[in-house]
Amino acid sequence: MIQCNTIIDSLNVGILIIDEDLTIHFANKWVAIHANFEPEDAIERPLSQFFDLDENRLKSLKRHIKTALTLSSPSFFTTDSNHYLLPMKNSVTTKLVFEFMQQDITILPYDKKKKQVTLLIYDQTSLMEEKMRCDQESEALAQAVKVANTTIKKLETAKNKLIKQKDIIYQQAHCDHLTSLPNRIVLNQRLHRLIENNLETGKKFGVLFLDLDNFKEINDTLGHDVGDMILIHIAKTLLLCTRKTDTVTRFGGDEFIILIDSIEDEETLKNIASKLIETIGQPIQIRHHHLHVTASIGVSLFPKHGTDFNALIKNADLALYLAKADGRDTYRIHP
């Protein structure tokens, strides 16, 4: 009989269940091996007893736990090899092995009443080792599936968990962790595809570079939790104001880039940019805060303002600078 605990302990992913006070309620073997402790010894113990967490790491972790519990949705963040959120004593992920590595952590709501969350901990070494292991063990896995027919219900549960983890990994690689919008990787792919297709057909498309006005002040005065909720709201607004054929991406921070496909002329881009400015400028309420958020937009047009990725993004950025210089809450098209 296949045991779920055996499957969980065989995963090349760290799994921790903790509450908002950072008390450990579960740790799988991956975490125990990398952090050098026995899983049963960690139960009901503080996280700080097993991990060297400075003040900044503690604040960051508690903020993400609060976000996950408040929004009832995953909270994601990434740290590089010099600043792992949970430094591992026995980790092979070092710059001696790879030039750059990162630790990706997903925080999932587990029990809202008890204010408990599940931490899924990945690093690039684990993912590469997992892929190699899957390739080497595919034949053995097929045989194991046949043997598992008598425990099909438990096996289906385990399979669903693995599928969800695969989806999370794909999400982390291709989507922004906060807003779930496509990230720079997808933007690069789709913009290059648009350029190739439209060079052949002679059609036009637009690039809108959007930046929220004075967003740093919102983060500084109201906190990053409110700032994150605003970014999520803006992402949903942009999706509602654009077509399914358009591409809305988060470029970084409070910057978004929108690809407007199949347009007749600049007038179409003006109408879309004006609509976005007006819609984003509508009053919103985040928690008990009544806010008025505005945005500035820079616009470039293919092929008039460039026929390659860098030129189109650069010229849209220059147009955004002009919109900021002209008082913000407006748009400008590259001259």
Secondary structure, 3 states (H helix, E strand, C coil): CCCHHHHHHHCCCEEEEEECCCEEEEECHHHHHHHCCCHHHHCCCEHHHCCCCCHHHHHHHHHHHHHHHHHCCCEEEEEECCCCCCCCCCCCCCCCCCCCCEEEEEEEEEECCCCEEEEEEEEHHHHHHHHHHHHHHHHHHHHHHHHHHHHHHHHHHHHHHHHHHHHHHHHHHHECCCCCCECHHHHHHHHHHHHHHHHHHCCEEEEEEEEECCHHHHHHHHCHHHHHHHHHHHHHHHHHCCCCCCEEEEEECCEEEEEEEEECCHHHHHHHHHHHHHHHCCCEEECCEEECCCEEEEEEEECCCCCCHHHHHHHHHHHHHHHHHCCCCCEEECC
